[in-house]
Amino acid sequence: MELLSSGERKARKPHRCFWCNNAIKTGERYYREAQVYCGDFSEIKCHILCKKVADIWHTEYVSGECELDPEFFYDYILDVKTNAKLYQKIKDAGIEDQFAELCKKYGIAEDAEK
């Protein structure tokens, strides 16, 4: 994979989050990544929170280059919520309140076992 560009941007028009498939609204800050993978150009746009959650899960379980599948984003969220070590990374990143809102959207109980 060749990373062409990455970083946070402010949306000038609506987009869809690669991870949660919810809207990225005009004016909202989001993360964008442009890359070439196996000769094909691809672009990922996602909520900054969704990227942080995916990154936390990815750094714990995946070694080397691996594509994460947005179809399993619910599972990533549930795993981060119920794994004390991963949940501590959410706290350390200072995104505990936003993560709680994300869990609510996915119907993951506040008292999910850690």
N, C-alpha and C positions, 0 to 999 in steps of 0.2 A: 504494500500500500504506500502510495506517495501522497503525503499531506500537502495540499496546495495552500490552504489558508484555514485559520480557525480563530475564533474569538467571539466576544459578546458584541451584539448589535442592538439597535433600536429598530423595531419593525415599522416600516413605512406603509405596509399593507398587511392584511391578515395572512397567517400561515398555519400549518398543522404541525403539532409537536410529533417528532419521530417516535418518541417513547410512549406517551399517553394518548396520542391522537386527538387531544383537545386543542382548542384554538389558541394560537398565539395572536393576541389582539394588536391592532395598530397602536403604536406608541409604547408597547411593552418591550422590555429588554429580553433578549433571547440569545442562545448560543448557536453559532453556525460553523459548520466544518465542510470544506470542499476537499475532495480527494480523488485520486485515480486508483482504482483497485482492479487488478487483472485487465488493465487496458481500458476500463470503463470509468467515465467521470460519474461521481455521485456527490450529492449535497445533502447534509443533514441539518435540520433546523429543529431545535427543541427548547423547552423551558430550561432555564438555568438550574432549577431545583431537580428536574428530571435527570439532567446530565450528572449532577452531583451524586444522586442516588445510584445511578447506573455505574458511575466511576467507583464508588465505594464498594459495590458488589463485585465489580470486575477485578479490582486490585486484590480482593480477598481470595477469589476462587479461580482466576484465570492467569496462567503464566504464558507469556509470549503473546503473539498477535492472534486475536480471535474476535470474530464478529459476535456481538450480542444481538439477540433477537427481540425486537419490541413486542412480539407476541407473548413473551414470557415476563413482561415488565411487572405485572401483578405479582408473580412469584418472586421477583427481585425485591419488590417492596416488602412483601411478607417476610422474606428471609432476613432483610435488614432489620425489620421491626422485632422479630423474635430471636435474633442472635445478639446476645449482650455485647459481644466484641464489636460487631458492626454498628449496633445502635449507639455505642459510645462514640464512634466516629461521626455520627450525625450530631451528637451533642458537642463534640470537639469543633465541628465545622460551624456551630452556631445556627443550625437550621432546624432545630427540634420543633418549633411551632409550625413552620411551613411543612415539615415532614408529617406532622400530625394531621394537617389539613389534607395532604395528599392521601394519607391512609383513609381518612373519612370518605374521600371521593371514591376509593376502591372498596369501601365497606369493610375495612380491616379494623377490628375492634380496638378501642383505646387500651384495653387490658390484655391484648394479645401477649402470650407468654414470652418472656425474655429469658 
